[in-house]
Amino acid sequence: MIVTTEVRKAITLPMTPSPLAAAANIIKGACIGMAELVPGISGGAVALIVGIYEKALHTGNTLIDAARTRSRQSLRAVDWPFLLSIAVGMVGAIFLLSGVIHAFVEGHPSVAKGLFLGMVAVSLSVPLRMIGSAEIHRRAPILLPVFALCAALSFFATGFTSEPVNNPSLIVVFFAAMIAVCALVLPGLSGSFLLLAMGLYQPVMGSLSNREWSVIAVFALGALVGLVAFVKVLDKMMRDHHTMTLTVMAGLMLGSLRALWPWEGAVPGAEASVWAAIALGAAIVAGVLFLDKRKTA
């Protein structure tokens, strides 16, 4: 069979989406952007729920390959309409909502920590569920010590870094962005929670809210470098060492809950509000996971 040039283009080039599909992708990107602002809500998990996780990961890998090879064919293989519509939604949501969330965290720190604690505690079930109970029981003699060690290391490390860092240097912001962006690849891991554990959540949110463009530019550059440097590595680890990678992730998440302890420095009489926030956070993530389960069932 003879394949014409037009057919080859149809095979190799992404199709242009309709305006309705582009609008839907912008909304999906906005949902992911909102998730990335809240510690405990995984942008990757939300991408799974709205049905674009695999396509986004594939498009990201294609873009990285195109950036490395710099060939026209590789650049044309990138689904630019999809990528740009998702990016517009994410960036728009981040800029529009960062001020609201920053004001909430600054004005009600104990309640905010309680809300995030409930979210992260429930989201711990994500990597464990991805491993599966049968695999956990089968490899328990190896997985449990690794899980406990990672939790202990994260617990002690968080004790040194979880307090908000005042006026972090741009180099610190750069490397923090490199680490936090990895959460986009791993459903169940929250980039904002990683920033919180490093003591950089409030400074970064404040910079977004106040439009401190130098910090925003450095953070964006760090995130871009992190995507190029780590996405393929993490993708390979998830494929080749799936169970161990998820075990390490779950242990690190458990130990890092220390950063969200809401009763340290809490206002007297605020216990009921803190417990209500914990319950609300747990319910929100439980709802997200329920939708995820229905989506993948």
Secondary structure, DSSP 4 states (H G I P E B T S, - for coil): -PPPHHHHHHHHSPPPPPHHHHHHHHHHHHHHHHHHHSTT--HHHHHHHTT-HHHHHHHHHHHHHHHHH--HHHHHHS-HHHHHHHHHHHHHHHHHHHHHHHHHHHH-HHHHHHHHHHHHHHHTHHHHHHH-HHHHHHTHHHHHHHHHHHHHHHHHHHHHH-SPPSS--HHHHHHHHHHHGGGGTSTT--HHHHHHHTT-HHHHHHHHHTT-HHHHHHHHHHHHHHHHHHHHHHHHHHHHSHHHHHHHHHHHHHHGGGGG-TTTTPPTT-HHHHHHHHHHHHHHHHHHHHHHHHHH-
